[in-house]
Amino acid sequence: MPQEQVQRNAQQQPEQNDETVLTTRDQSQVQDLDAVLDDIESTLEGNAEEYVNSFVQKGGQ
């Protein structure tokens, strides 16, 4: 039994490292997304109508 427990702990260690890498990457993506959303928000605060009109096609196209 003790050998099984040691093997289980050894197998779990790499998974914890993988989770740490994913967490770091996820945090980076969240920060990038927050930056984009902040940029959009500041643009909308400045002139929302112009921002929306930039996506609307003229002449029903």
C-alpha distance matrix in Angstrom:
0.0 3.8 5.4 5.2 6.4 8.8 10.0 10.7 12.6 14.4 15.5 16.8 18.9 21.6 22.0 22.9 25.4 26.9 27.4 29.1 31.5 32.3 33.0 35.3 37.1 37.4 38.9 41.3 42.4 42.9 45.1 47.1 47.6 48.7 51.2 52.7 53.0 54.6 57.1 57.9 58.4 60.8 62.7 63.1 64.3 66.9 68.4 66.5 69.4 69.7 66.0 66.1 69.3 67.8 65.6 68.5 70.5 74.2 76.5 74.0 72.3
3.8 0.0 3.8 5.4 5.1 6.3 8.7 9.9 10.7 12.4 14.3 15.5 16.9 19.9 20.8 21.3 23.5 25.5 26.0 27.4 29.8 30.9 31.5 33.6 35.6 36.1 37.3 39.7 41.1 41.6 43.5 45.6 46.4 47.4 49.7 51.4 51.8 53.3 55.7 56.8 57.2 59.4 61.5 62.0 63.1 65.6 67.3 65.5 68.6 68.8 65.1 65.4 68.6 67.0 65.0 68.0 70.1 73.8 76.3 73.9 72.2
5.4 3.8 0.0 3.8 5.4 5.1 6.2 8.6 9.9 10.5 12.3 14.3 15.7 18.1 19.4 20.4 22.3 24.0 25.1 26.5 28.5 29.8 30.8 32.7 34.4 35.2 36.7 38.8 40.1 41.0 42.9 44.7 45.6 46.9 49.1 50.6 51.3 52.8 55.1 56.2 56.9 59.0 60.9 61.6 62.8 65.2 66.8 65.1 68.0 68.0 64.3 64.6 67.8 66.0 64.0 67.0 68.9 72.7 75.1 72.8 70.8
5.2 5.4 3.8 0.0 3.8 5.5 5.1 6.1 8.6 9.8 10.5 12.3 14.5 16.8 17.4 18.7 21.0 22.2 23.1 25.0 27.0 27.8 28.9 31.1 32.7 33.2 34.9 37.1 38.1 38.9 41.1 42.8 43.5 44.8 47.2 48.5 49.1 50.8 53.1 54.0 54.7 57.0 58.8 59.3 60.6 63.1 64.5 62.7 65.6 65.7 61.9 62.1 65.2 63.5 61.4 64.3 66.2 70.0 72.3 69.9 68.0
6.4 5.1 5.4 3.8 0.0 3.8 5.4 5.1 6.2 8.6 9.9 10.6 12.6 15.5 15.9 16.5 19.1 20.7 21.1 22.7 25.1 26.1 26.7 28.9 30.8 31.2 32.6 35.0 36.2 36.7 38.8 40.8 41.5 42.6 44.9 46.5 46.9 48.5 50.9 51.9 52.4 54.6 56.6 57.1 58.3 60.8 62.4 60.6 63.6 63.8 60.1 60.3 63.6 62.0 59.9 62.9 65.0 68.7 71.2 68.8 67.1
8.8 6.3 5.1 5.5 3.8 0.0 3.8 5.4 5.2 6.2 8.6 9.9 10.9 13.8 15.1 15.6 17.5 19.5 20.5 21.6 23.8 25.2 26.0 27.8 29.8 30.6 31.9 34.0 35.5 36.3 38.1 40.0 41.0 42.1 44.2 45.9 46.6 48.0 50.3 51.5 52.2 54.2 56.2 57.0 58.1 60.5 62.1 60.5 63.5 63.5 59.8 60.3 63.4 61.7 59.8 62.9 64.9 68.6 71.2 69.0 67.1
10.0 8.7 6.2 5.1 5.4 3.8 0.0 3.8 5.4 5.0 6.1 8.6 10.1 12.1 13.4 14.8 16.6 18.0 19.3 20.9 22.7 23.9 25.2 27.1 28.6 29.5 31.2 33.1 34.3 35.4 37.3 39.0 39.9 41.3 43.4 44.8 45.7 47.3 49.4 50.5 51.4 53.5 55.2 56.0 57.4 59.7 61.2 59.5 62.4 62.3 58.5 58.9 61.9 60.0 58.1 61.1 63.0 66.7 69.2 66.9 64.9
10.7 9.9 8.6 6.1 5.1 5.4 3.8 0.0 3.8 5.4 5.1 6.2 8.8 11.1 11.3 12.6 15.1 16.2 16.9 18.9 20.9 21.7 22.8 25.0 26.5 27.1 28.8 31.0 32.0 32.8 35.0 36.7 37.4 38.7 41.0 42.4 43.0 44.7 46.9 47.9 48.6 50.9 52.7 53.3 54.6 57.1 58.5 56.7 59.6 59.6 55.9 56.1 59.3 57.5 55.5 58.5 60.4 64.2 66.6 64.3 62.4
12.6 10.7 9.9 8.6 6.2 5.2 5.4 3.8 0.0 3.8 5.4 5.1 6.4 9.6 10.3 10.6 12.9 14.8 15.4 16.7 19.0 20.3 20.9 22.9 24.9 25.5 26.9 29.1 30.4 31.2 33.0 35.0 35.9 37.0 39.2 40.8 41.5 43.0 45.2 46.4 47.0 49.1 51.1 51.8 52.9 55.4 57.0 55.4 58.4 58.4 54.7 55.2 58.3 56.6 54.7 57.9 59.9 63.7 66.3 64.1 62.3
14.4 12.4 10.5 9.8 8.6 6.2 5.0 5.4 3.8 0.0 3.8 5.5 5.5 7.7 9.7 10.6 11.9 13.8 15.3 16.4 18.1 19.8 20.9 22.5 24.2 25.4 26.9 28.6 30.1 31.2 33.0 34.6 35.8 37.2 39.1 40.6 41.6 43.1 45.1 46.4 47.3 49.3 51.1 52.0 53.3 55.5 57.1 55.6 58.6 58.3 54.6 55.2 58.2 56.3 54.5 57.7 59.6 63.3 65.9 63.8 61.8
15.5 14.3 12.3 10.5 9.9 8.6 6.1 5.1 5.4 3.8 0.0 3.8 5.6 6.5 7.5 9.6 11.2 12.0 13.6 15.5 16.9 18.0 19.5 21.5 22.7 23.6 25.6 27.3 28.4 29.6 31.7 33.1 34.0 35.6 37.7 38.9 39.9 41.6 43.6 44.6 45.7 47.8 49.4 50.2 51.7 54.0 55.3 53.6 56.5 56.3 52.5 52.9 55.9 54.0 52.0 55.1 56.9 60.7 63.2 61.0 58.9
16.8 15.5 14.3 12.3 10.6 9.9 8.6 6.2 5.1 5.5 3.8 0.0 3.8 5.7 5.3 6.5 9.1 10.2 10.8 12.8 14.8 15.6 16.7 18.9 20.4 21.0 22.7 24.8 25.9 26.8 28.9 30.6 31.4 32.8 35.0 36.4 37.1 38.8 40.9 41.9 42.8 44.9 46.7 47.4 48.8 51.1 52.6 50.9 53.8 53.8 50.0 50.4 53.6 51.8 49.8 52.9 55.0 58.7 61.3 59.1 57.2
18.9 16.9 15.7 14.5 12.6 10.9 10.1 8.8 6.4 5.5 5.6 3.8 0.0 3.8 5.4 5.3 6.6 8.9 10.1 11.0 12.9 14.6 15.5 17.1 18.9 20.1 21.4 23.2 24.8 25.9 27.5 29.3 30.5 31.7 33.6 35.3 36.3 37.7 39.7 41.1 41.9 43.8 45.7 46.7 47.9 50.1 51.7 50.3 53.3 53.1 49.4 50.1 53.2 51.2 49.6 52.8 54.8 58.5 61.2 59.3 57.3
21.6 19.9 18.1 16.8 15.5 13.8 12.1 11.1 9.6 7.7 6.5 5.7 3.8 0.0 3.8 5.4 5.1 6.3 8.7 9.9 10.7 12.5 14.2 15.5 16.7 18.3 20.0 21.4 22.7 24.3 26.0 27.3 28.6 30.2 32.0 33.4 34.6 36.2 37.9 39.3 40.4 42.3 43.9 45.0 46.5 48.5 50.0 48.5 51.5 51.0 47.3 48.0 50.9 48.8 47.1 50.4 52.3 55.9 58.6 56.7 54.6
22.0 20.8 19.4 17.4 15.9 15.1 13.4 11.3 10.3 9.7 7.5 5.3 5.4 3.8 0.0 3.8 5.4 5.0 6.2 8.6 9.9 10.5 12.2 14.3 15.3 16.2 18.2 20.0 20.9 22.2 24.3 25.7 26.5 28.2 30.2 31.5 32.4 34.2 36.1 37.2 38.2 40.3 41.9 42.8 44.3 46.5 47.9 46.2 49.1 48.9 45.1 45.6 48.6 46.7 44.8 48.0 49.9 53.7 56.3 54.2 52.3
22.9 21.3 20.4 18.7 16.5 15.6 14.8 12.6 10.6 10.6 9.6 6.5 5.3 5.4 3.8 0.0 3.8 5.4 5.1 6.3 8.8 9.9 10.4 12.4 14.3 15.0 16.4 18.5 19.9 20.7 22.5 24.4 25.4 26.6 28.7 30.3 31.1 32.6 34.7 36.0 36.8 38.7 40.6 41.5 42.7 45.0 46.6 45.1 48.2 48.0 44.3 45.0 48.2 46.3 44.7 47.9 50.1 53.7 56.5 54.6 52.8
25.4 23.5 22.3 21.0 19.1 17.5 16.6 15.1 12.9 11.9 11.2 9.1 6.6 5.1 5.4 3.8 0.0 3.8 5.4 5.0 6.4 8.7 9.8 10.7 12.5 14.1 15.4 16.8 18.6 19.9 21.3 22.9 24.4 25.7 27.4 29.1 30.3 31.6 33.5 35.0 36.0 37.7 39.5 40.7 42.0 44.0 45.7 44.4 47.4 47.0 43.3 44.2 47.3 45.2 43.7 47.1 49.1 52.8 55.6 53.9 51.9
26.9 25.5 24.0 22.2 20.7 19.5 18.0 16.2 14.8 13.8 12.0 10.2 8.9 6.3 5.0 5.4 3.8 0.0 3.8 5.4 5.1 6.3 8.6 10.0 10.7 12.1 14.2 15.5 16.6 18.2 20.1 21.2 22.4 24.2 25.9 27.2 28.4 30.2 31.8 33.1 34.3 36.3 37.8 38.9 40.4 42.4 43.8 42.3 45.2 44.8 41.1 41.8 44.7 42.6 40.9 44.2 46.2 49.8 52.6 50.7 48.7
27.4 26.0 25.1 23.1 21.1 20.5 19.3 16.9 15.4 15.3 13.6 10.8 10.1 8.7 6.2 5.1 5.4 3.8 0.0 3.8 5.4 5.0 6.0 8.6 9.8 10.2 12.1 14.1 15.1 16.1 18.2 19.8 20.6 22.1 24.2 25.5 26.4 28.1 30.1 31.2 32.1 34.2 35.9 36.8 38.2 40.4 41.9 40.3 43.3 43.1 39.4 40.0 43.1 41.3 39.6 42.8 45.0 48.7 51.5 49.5 47.8
29.1 27.4 26.5 25.0 22.7 21.6 20.9 18.9 16.7 16.4 15.5 12.8 11.0 9.9 8.6 6.3 5.0 5.4 3.8 0.0 3.8 5.4 5.0 6.2 8.6 9.7 10.5 12.4 14.3 15.2 16.6 18.5 19.9 20.9 22.7 24.5 25.6 26.8 28.8 30.4 31.2 32.9 34.9 36.0 37.1 39.2 41.0 39.7 42.9 42.6 38.9 39.9 43.0 41.1 39.7 43.1 45.3 48.9 51.9 50.2 48.4
31.5 29.8 28.5 27.0 25.1 23.8 22.7 20.9 19.0 18.1 16.9 14.8 12.9 10.7 9.9 8.8 6.4 5.1 5.4 3.8 0.0 3.8 5.4 5.2 6.2 8.5 9.9 10.7 12.4 14.2 15.5 16.7 18.4 20.0 21.4 22.9 24.4 25.8 27.4 29.0 30.2 31.9 33.5 34.8 36.2 38.0 39.6 38.5 41.5 40.9 37.2 38.2 41.2 39.0 37.7 41.1 43.2 46.7 49.7 48.1 46.1
32.3 30.9 29.8 27.8 26.1 25.2 23.9 21.7 20.3 19.8 18.0 15.6 14.6 12.5 10.5 9.9 8.7 6.3 5.0 5.4 3.8 0.0 3.8 5.4 5.1 5.9 8.5 9.8 10.4 12.0 14.1 15.2 16.2 18.0 19.9 21.0 22.2 24.0 25.7 26.8 28.1 30.1 31.6 32.6 34.2 36.2 37.6 36.1 39.0 38.6 34.9 35.6 38.6 36.6 35.0 38.4 40.5 44.1 47.0 45.2 43.3
33.0 31.5 30.8 28.9 26.7 26.0 25.2 22.8 20.9 20.9 19.5 16.7 15.5 14.2 12.2 10.4 9.8 8.6 6.0 5.0 5.4 3.8 0.0 3.8 5.4 5.0 6.1 8.6 9.8 10.3 12.2 14.1 15.1 16.2 18.3 19.9 20.8 22.2 24.3 25.6 26.4 28.4 30.2 31.2 32.4 34.6 36.2 34.8 38.0 37.8 34.1 35.0 38.2 36.4 35.0 38.3 40.7 44.3 47.3 45.6 43.9
35.3 33.6 32.7 31.1 28.9 27.8 27.1 25.0 22.9 22.5 21.5 18.9 17.1 15.5 14.3 12.4 10.7 10.0 8.6 6.2 5.2 5.4 3.8 0.0 3.8 5.4 5.1 6.3 8.7 9.9 10.7 12.4 14.3 15.3 16.7 18.7 20.0 21.1 22.9 24.6 25.6 27.1 29.0 30.4 31.5 33.4 35.2 34.2 37.4 36.9 33.3 34.5 37.6 35.5 34.5 38.0 40.3 43.8 46.9 45.5 43.8
37.1 35.6 34.4 32.7 30.8 29.8 28.6 26.5 24.9 24.2 22.7 20.4 18.9 16.7 15.3 14.3 12.5 10.7 9.8 8.6 6.2 5.1 5.4 3.8 0.0 3.8 5.4 5.1 6.3 8.7 9.9 10.6 12.3 14.2 15.4 16.7 18.4 19.9 21.3 22.8 24.3 25.9 27.3 28.8 30.3 32.0 33.5 32.4 35.3 34.7 31.0 32.1 35.0 32.9 31.6 35.2 37.3 40.8 43.9 42.4 40.5
37.4 36.1 35.2 33.2 31.2 30.6 29.5 27.1 25.5 25.4 23.6 21.0 20.1 18.3 16.2 15.0 14.1 12.1 10.2 9.7 8.5 5.9 5.0 5.4 3.8 0.0 3.8 5.4 5.1 6.1 8.6 9.8 10.4 12.2 14.2 15.4 16.3 18.1 20.0 21.1 22.2 24.2 25.8 26.8 28.3 30.4 31.8 30.3 33.3 33.0 29.3 30.2 33.3 31.4 30.0 33.4 35.8 39.3 42.4 40.7 39.1
38.9 37.3 36.7 34.9 32.6 31.9 31.2 28.8 26.9 26.9 25.6 22.7 21.4 20.0 18.2 16.4 15.4 14.2 12.1 10.5 9.9 8.5 6.1 5.1 5.4 3.8 0.0 3.8 5.4 5.0 6.2 8.6 9.8 10.4 12.4 14.4 15.2 16.3 18.4 20.0 20.7 22.4 24.4 25.6 26.6 28.7 30.5 29.4 32.6 32.4 28.8 30.0 33.2 31.4 30.4 33.9 36.4 39.9 43.1 41.7 40.2
41.3 39.7 38.8 37.1 35.0 34.0 33.1 31.0 29.1 28.6 27.3 24.8 23.2 21.4 20.0 18.5 16.8 15.5 14.1 12.4 10.7 9.8 8.6 6.3 5.1 5.4 3.8 0.0 3.8 5.4 5.1 6.2 8.6 9.9 10.7 12.6 14.3 15.3 16.7 18.7 19.9 21.2 22.9 24.5 25.8 27.4 29.2 28.3 31.5 30.8 27.2 28.7 31.7 29.6 28.8 32.4 34.8 38.1 41.4 40.3 38.6
42.4 41.1 40.1 38.1 36.2 35.5 34.3 32.0 30.4 30.1 28.4 25.9 24.8 22.7 20.9 19.9 18.6 16.6 15.1 14.3 12.4 10.4 9.8 8.7 6.3 5.1 5.4 3.8 0.0 3.8 5.4 5.0 6.1 8.5 9.8 10.6 12.2 14.1 15.4 16.6 18.2 20.0 21.2 22.6 24.2 26.0 27.3 26.1 29.1 28.5 24.8 25.9 28.9 26.9 25.7 29.3 31.6 35.1 38.2 36.9 35.2
42.9 41.6 41.0 38.9 36.7 36.3 35.4 32.8 31.2 31.2 29.6 26.8 25.9 24.3 22.2 20.7 19.9 18.2 16.1 15.2 14.2 12.0 10.3 9.9 8.7 6.1 5.0 5.4 3.8 0.0 3.8 5.4 5.1 6.1 8.6 9.9 10.4 12.1 14.2 15.3 16.1 18.2 19.9 20.9 22.2 24.3 25.9 24.5 27.7 27.6 24.0 25.0 28.3 26.7 25.6 29.0 31.7 35.1 38.3 36.9 35.6
45.1 43.5 42.9 41.1 38.8 38.1 37.3 35.0 33.0 33.0 31.7 28.9 27.5 26.0 24.3 22.5 21.3 20.1 18.2 16.6 15.5 14.1 12.2 10.7 9.9 8.6 6.2 5.1 5.4 3.8 0.0 3.8 5.4 5.0 6.2 8.8 9.9 10.4 12.4 14.4 15.1 16.5 18.5 19.9 20.9 22.7 24.7 23.9 27.2 26.8 23.4 25.0 28.1 26.3 25.8 29.4 32.1 35.3 38.7 37.7 36.4
47.1 45.6 44.7 42.8 40.8 40.0 39.0 36.7 35.0 34.6 33.1 30.6 29.3 27.3 25.7 24.4 22.9 21.2 19.8 18.5 16.7 15.2 14.1 12.4 10.6 9.8 8.6 6.2 5.0 5.4 3.8 0.0 3.8 5.4 5.1 6.4 8.7 9.9 10.7 12.6 14.3 15.5 16.8 18.6 20.1 21.5 23.1 22.3 25.4 24.6 21.1 22.8 25.7 23.6 23.0 26.7 29.1 32.4 35.8 34.9 33.4
47.6 46.4 45.6 43.5 41.5 41.0 39.9 37.4 35.9 35.8 34.0 31.4 30.5 28.6 26.5 25.4 24.4 22.4 20.6 19.9 18.4 16.2 15.1 14.3 12.3 10.4 9.8 8.6 6.1 5.1 5.4 3.8 0.0 3.8 5.4 5.1 6.2 8.5 9.9 10.6 12.2 14.3 15.4 16.5 18.3 20.1 21.4 20.1 23.1 22.7 19.1 20.3 23.4 21.7 20.8 24.2 26.9 30.2 33.5 32.4 31.1
48.7 47.4 46.9 44.8 42.6 42.1 41.3 38.7 37.0 37.2 35.6 32.8 31.7 30.2 28.2 26.6 25.7 24.2 22.1 20.9 20.0 18.0 16.2 15.3 14.2 12.2 10.4 9.9 8.5 6.1 5.0 5.4 3.8 0.0 3.8 5.5 5.1 6.0 8.6 9.9 10.3 12.2 14.2 15.2 16.2 18.4 20.1 19.1 22.5 22.4 19.0 20.4 23.7 22.4 21.9 25.2 28.2 31.4 34.8 33.8 32.8
51.2 49.7 49.1 47.2 44.9 44.2 43.4 41.0 39.2 39.1 37.7 35.0 33.6 32.0 30.2 28.7 27.4 25.9 24.2 22.7 21.4 19.9 18.3 16.7 15.4 14.2 12.4 10.7 9.8 8.6 6.2 5.1 5.4 3.8 0.0 3.8 5.5 5.1 6.2 8.7 9.8 10.6 12.4 14.3 15.3 16.7 18.7 18.3 21.6 20.9 17.7 19.8 22.8 21.0 21.1 24.6 27.4 30.4 33.9 33.3 32.2
52.7 51.4 50.6 48.5 46.5 45.9 44.8 42.4 40.8 40.6 38.9 36.4 35.3 33.4 31.5 30.3 29.1 27.2 25.5 24.5 22.9 21.0 19.9 18.7 16.7 15.4 14.4 12.6 10.6 9.9 8.8 6.4 5.1 5.5 3.8 0.0 3.8 5.4 5.1 6.3 8.6 10.0 10.7 12.4 14.3 15.6 16.8 16.0 19.0 18.2 14.7 16.6 19.5 17.6 17.4 21.0 23.8 26.8 30.3 29.6 28.5
53.0 51.8 51.3 49.1 46.9 46.6 45.7 43.0 41.5 41.6 39.9 37.1 36.3 34.6 32.4 31.1 30.3 28.4 26.4 25.6 24.4 22.2 20.8 20.0 18.4 16.3 15.2 14.3 12.2 10.4 9.9 8.7 6.2 5.1 5.5 3.8 0.0 3.8 5.4 5.1 6.1 8.6 9.8 10.5 12.2 14.3 15.5 14.2 17.5 17.4 14.0 15.4 18.7 17.6 17.2 20.4 23.6 26.6 30.0 29.1 28.4
54.6 53.3 52.8 50.8 48.5 48.0 47.3 44.7 43.0 43.1 41.6 38.8 37.7 36.2 34.2 32.6 31.6 30.2 28.1 26.8 25.8 24.0 22.2 21.1 19.9 18.1 16.3 15.3 14.1 12.1 10.4 9.9 8.5 6.0 5.1 5.4 3.8 0.0 3.8 5.5 5.0 6.2 8.6 9.8 10.5 12.4 14.5 14.0 17.6 17.5 14.5 16.5 19.7 18.7 19.0 22.2 25.4 28.1 31.7 31.2 30.6
57.1 55.7 55.1 53.1 50.9 50.3 49.4 46.9 45.2 45.1 43.6 40.9 39.7 37.9 36.1 34.7 33.5 31.8 30.1 28.8 27.4 25.7 24.3 22.9 21.3 20.0 18.4 16.7 15.4 14.2 12.4 10.7 9.9 8.6 6.2 5.1 5.4 3.8 0.0 3.8 5.4 5.2 6.2 8.7 10.0 10.8 12.6 12.6 15.9 15.0 12.1 14.6 17.4 15.9 16.7 20.1 23.0 25.6 29.3 29.0 28.3
57.9 56.8 56.2 54.0 51.9 51.5 50.5 47.9 46.4 46.4 44.6 41.9 41.1 39.3 37.2 36.0 35.0 33.1 31.2 30.4 29.0 26.8 25.6 24.6 22.8 21.1 20.0 18.7 16.6 15.3 14.4 12.6 10.6 9.9 8.7 6.3 5.1 5.5 3.8 0.0 3.8 5.5 5.1 6.2 8.6 9.9 10.8 9.7 12.9 12.5 9.2 11.3 14.4 13.3 13.6 16.8 20.0 22.6 26.2 25.8 25.3
58.4 57.2 56.9 54.7 52.4 52.2 51.4 48.6 47.0 47.3 45.7 42.8 41.9 40.4 38.2 36.8 36.0 34.3 32.1 31.2 30.2 28.1 26.4 25.6 24.3 22.2 20.7 19.9 18.2 16.1 15.1 14.3 12.2 10.3 9.8 8.6 6.1 5.0 5.4 3.8 0.0 3.8 5.4 5.1 6.2 8.7 10.2 9.2 12.9 13.4 10.7 12.5 15.8 15.5 16.0 18.8 22.2 24.6 28.1 27.7 27.6
60.8 59.4 59.0 57.0 54.6 54.2 53.5 50.9 49.1 49.3 47.8 44.9 43.8 42.3 40.3 38.7 37.7 36.3 34.2 32.9 31.9 30.1 28.4 27.1 25.9 24.2 22.4 21.2 20.0 18.2 16.5 15.5 14.3 12.2 10.6 10.0 8.6 6.2 5.2 5.5 3.8 0.0 3.8 5.5 5.1 6.3 8.9 9.5 13.1 12.9 10.9 13.6 16.4 15.8 17.2 19.9 23.2 25.2 28.9 29.0 28.9
62.7 61.5 60.9 58.8 56.6 56.2 55.2 52.7 51.1 51.1 49.4 46.7 45.7 43.9 41.9 40.6 39.5 37.8 35.9 34.9 33.5 31.6 30.2 29.0 27.3 25.8 24.4 22.9 21.2 19.9 18.5 16.8 15.4 14.2 12.4 10.7 9.8 8.6 6.2 5.1 5.4 3.8 0.0 3.8 5.4 5.2 6.4 7.0 10.2 9.4 7.3 10.4 12.8 12.1 13.8 16.5 19.7 21.6 25.3 25.5 25.4
63.1 62.0 61.6 59.3 57.1 57.0 56.0 53.3 51.8 52.0 50.2 47.4 46.7 45.0 42.8 41.5 40.7 38.9 36.8 36.0 34.8 32.6 31.2 30.4 28.8 26.8 25.6 24.5 22.6 20.9 19.9 18.6 16.5 15.2 14.3 12.4 10.5 9.8 8.7 6.2 5.1 5.5 3.8 0.0 3.8 5.3 5.4 4.2 8.0 8.6 6.7 8.7 11.6 12.0 13.2 15.4 18.9 20.7 24.3 24.2 24.5
64.3 63.1 62.8 60.6 58.3 58.1 57.4 54.6 52.9 53.3 51.7 48.8 47.9 46.5 44.3 42.7 42.0 40.4 38.2 37.1 36.2 34.2 32.4 31.5 30.3 28.3 26.6 25.8 24.2 22.2 20.9 20.1 18.3 16.2 15.3 14.3 12.2 10.5 10.0 8.6 6.2 5.1 5.4 3.8 0.0 3.8 5.8 6.3 9.9 10.8 9.9 12.0 14.6 15.3 16.8 18.7 22.2 23.7 27.2 27.4 27.9
66.9 65.6 65.2 63.1 60.8 60.5 59.7 57.1 55.4 55.5 54.0 51.1 50.1 48.5 46.5 45.0 44.0 42.4 40.4 39.2 38.0 36.2 34.6 33.4 32.0 30.4 28.7 27.4 26.0 24.3 22.7 21.5 20.1 18.4 16.7 15.6 14.3 12.4 10.8 9.9 8.7 6.3 5.2 5.3 3.8 0.0 3.8 6.5 9.2 9.1 9.1 12.0 13.7 14.1 16.4 18.3 21.4 22.6 26.1 26.8 27.3
68.4 67.3 66.8 64.5 62.4 62.1 61.2 58.5 57.0 57.1 55.3 52.6 51.7 50.0 47.9 46.6 45.7 43.8 41.9 41.0 39.6 37.6 36.2 35.2 33.5 31.8 30.5 29.2 27.3 25.9 24.7 23.1 21.4 20.1 18.7 16.8 15.5 14.5 12.6 10.8 10.2 8.9 6.4 5.4 5.8 3.8 0.0 3.8 5.6 5.6 6.5 8.9 10.2 11.2 13.6 15.0 18.1 19.0 22.5 23.2 23.9
66.5 65.5 65.1 62.7 60.6 60.5 59.5 56.7 55.4 55.6 53.6 50.9 50.3 48.5 46.2 45.1 44.4 42.3 40.3 39.7 38.5 36.1 34.8 34.2 32.4 30.3 29.4 28.3 26.1 24.5 23.9 22.3 20.1 19.1 18.3 16.0 14.2 14.0 12.6 9.7 9.2 9.5 7.0 4.2 6.3 6.5 3.8 0.0 3.8 5.5 5.1 6.2 8.5 10.0 11.5 12.7 16.2 17.6 21.0 21.1 21.9
69.4 68.6 68.0 65.6 63.6 63.5 62.4 59.6 58.4 58.6 56.5 53.8 53.3 51.5 49.1 48.2 47.4 45.2 43.3 42.9 41.5 39.0 38.0 37.4 35.3 33.3 32.6 31.5 29.1 27.7 27.2 25.4 23.1 22.5 21.6 19.0 17.5 17.6 15.9 12.9 12.9 13.1 10.2 8.0 9.9 9.2 5.6 3.8 0.0 3.8 5.4 5.2 6.0 8.6 10.3 10.6 13.8 14.6 17.8 18.3 19.4
69.7 68.8 68.0 65.7 63.8 63.5 62.3 59.6 58.4 58.3 56.3 53.8 53.1 51.0 48.9 48.0 47.0 44.8 43.1 42.6 40.9 38.6 37.8 36.9 34.7 33.0 32.4 30.8 28.5 27.6 26.8 24.6 22.7 22.4 20.9 18.2 17.4 17.5 15.0 12.5 13.4 12.9 9.4 8.6 10.8 9.1 5.6 5.5 3.8 0.0 3.8 5.5 5.1 6.2 9.1 10.0 12.7 13.5 17.0 17.9 18.5
66.0 65.1 64.3 61.9 60.1 59.8 58.5 55.9 54.7 54.6 52.5 50.0 49.4 47.3 45.1 44.3 43.3 41.1 39.4 38.9 37.2 34.9 34.1 33.3 31.0 29.3 28.8 27.2 24.8 24.0 23.4 21.1 19.1 19.0 17.7 14.7 14.0 14.5 12.1 9.2 10.7 10.9 7.3 6.7 9.9 9.1 6.5 5.1 5.4 3.8 0.0 3.8 5.5 5.3 7.3 9.4 12.5 14.3 18.0 18.3 18.4
66.1 65.4 64.6 62.1 60.3 60.3 58.9 56.1 55.2 55.2 52.9 50.4 50.1 48.0 45.6 45.0 44.2 41.8 40.0 39.9 38.2 35.6 35.0 34.5 32.1 30.2 30.0 28.7 25.9 25.0 25.0 22.8 20.3 20.4 19.8 16.6 15.4 16.5 14.6 11.3 12.5 13.6 10.4 8.7 12.0 12.0 8.9 6.2 5.2 5.5 3.8 0.0 3.8 5.4 5.6 6.7 10.4 12.4 15.8 15.5 16.0
69.3 68.6 67.8 65.2 63.6 63.4 61.9 59.3 58.3 58.2 55.9 53.6 53.2 50.9 48.6 48.2 47.3 44.7 43.1 43.0 41.2 38.6 38.2 37.6 35.0 33.3 33.2 31.7 28.9 28.3 28.1 25.7 23.4 23.7 22.8 19.5 18.7 19.7 17.4 14.4 15.8 16.4 12.8 11.6 14.6 13.7 10.2 8.5 6.0 5.1 5.5 3.8 0.0 3.8 5.3 5.0 7.9 9.1 12.7 13.1 13.7
67.8 67.0 66.0 63.5 62.0 61.7 60.0 57.5 56.6 56.3 54.0 51.8 51.2 48.8 46.7 46.3 45.2 42.6 41.3 41.1 39.0 36.6 36.4 35.5 32.9 31.4 31.4 29.6 26.9 26.7 26.3 23.6 21.7 22.4 21.0 17.6 17.6 18.7 15.9 13.3 15.5 15.8 12.1 12.0 15.3 14.1 11.2 10.0 8.6 6.2 5.3 5.4 3.8 0.0 3.8 5.7 7.9 9.8 13.5 14.1 13.6
65.6 65.0 64.0 61.4 59.9 59.8 58.1 55.5 54.7 54.5 52.0 49.8 49.6 47.1 44.8 44.7 43.7 40.9 39.6 39.7 37.7 35.0 35.0 34.5 31.6 30.0 30.4 28.8 25.7 25.6 25.8 23.0 20.8 21.9 21.1 17.4 17.2 19.0 16.7 13.6 16.0 17.2 13.8 13.2 16.8 16.4 13.6 11.5 10.3 9.1 7.3 5.6 5.3 3.8 0.0 3.8 6.4 9.5 12.9 12.4 11.8
68.5 68.0 67.0 64.3 62.9 62.9 61.1 58.5 57.9 57.7 55.1 52.9 52.8 50.4 48.0 47.9 47.1 44.2 42.8 43.1 41.1 38.4 38.3 38.0 35.2 33.4 33.9 32.4 29.3 29.0 29.4 26.7 24.2 25.2 24.6 21.0 20.4 22.2 20.1 16.8 18.8 19.9 16.5 15.4 18.7 18.3 15.0 12.7 10.6 10.0 9.4 6.7 5.0 5.7 3.8 0.0 3.8 6.5 9.6 9.1 9.2
70.5 70.1 68.9 66.2 65.0 64.9 63.0 60.4 59.9 59.6 56.9 55.0 54.8 52.3 49.9 50.1 49.1 46.2 45.0 45.3 43.2 40.5 40.7 40.3 37.3 35.8 36.4 34.8 31.6 31.7 32.1 29.1 26.9 28.2 27.4 23.8 23.6 25.4 23.0 20.0 22.2 23.2 19.7 18.9 22.2 21.4 18.1 16.2 13.8 12.7 12.5 10.4 7.9 7.9 6.4 3.8 0.0 3.8 6.7 6.4 5.9
74.2 73.8 72.7 70.0 68.7 68.6 66.7 64.2 63.7 63.3 60.7 58.7 58.5 55.9 53.7 53.7 52.8 49.8 48.7 48.9 46.7 44.1 44.3 43.8 40.8 39.3 39.9 38.1 35.1 35.1 35.3 32.4 30.2 31.4 30.4 26.8 26.6 28.1 25.6 22.6 24.6 25.2 21.6 20.7 23.7 22.6 19.0 17.6 14.6 13.5 14.3 12.4 9.1 9.8 9.5 6.5 3.8 0.0 3.8 5.7 6.3
76.5 76.3 75.1 72.3 71.2 71.2 69.2 66.6 66.3 65.9 63.2 61.3 61.2 58.6 56.3 56.5 55.6 52.6 51.5 51.9 49.7 47.0 47.3 46.9 43.9 42.4 43.1 41.4 38.2 38.3 38.7 35.8 33.5 34.8 33.9 30.3 30.0 31.7 29.3 26.2 28.1 28.9 25.3 24.3 27.2 26.1 22.5 21.0 17.8 17.0 18.0 15.8 12.7 13.5 12.9 9.6 6.7 3.8 0.0 3.8 5.5
74.0 73.9 72.8 69.9 68.8 69.0 66.9 64.3 64.1 63.8 61.0 59.1 59.3 56.7 54.2 54.6 53.9 50.7 49.5 50.2 48.1 45.2 45.6 45.5 42.4 40.7 41.7 40.3 36.9 36.9 37.7 34.9 32.4 33.8 33.3 29.6 29.1 31.2 29.0 25.8 27.7 29.0 25.5 24.2 27.4 26.8 23.2 21.1 18.3 17.9 18.3 15.5 13.1 14.1 12.4 9.1 6.4 5.7 3.8 0.0 3.8
72.3 72.2 70.8 68.0 67.1 67.1 64.9 62.4 62.3 61.8 58.9 57.2 57.3 54.6 52.3 52.8 51.9 48.7 47.8 48.4 46.1 43.3 43.9 43.8 40.5 39.1 40.2 38.6 35.2 35.6 36.4 33.4 31.1 32.8 32.2 28.5 28.4 30.6 28.3 25.3 27.6 28.9 25.4 24.5 27.9 27.3 23.9 21.9 19.4 18.5 18.4 16.0 13.7 13.6 11.8 9.2 5.9 6.3 5.5 3.8 0.0
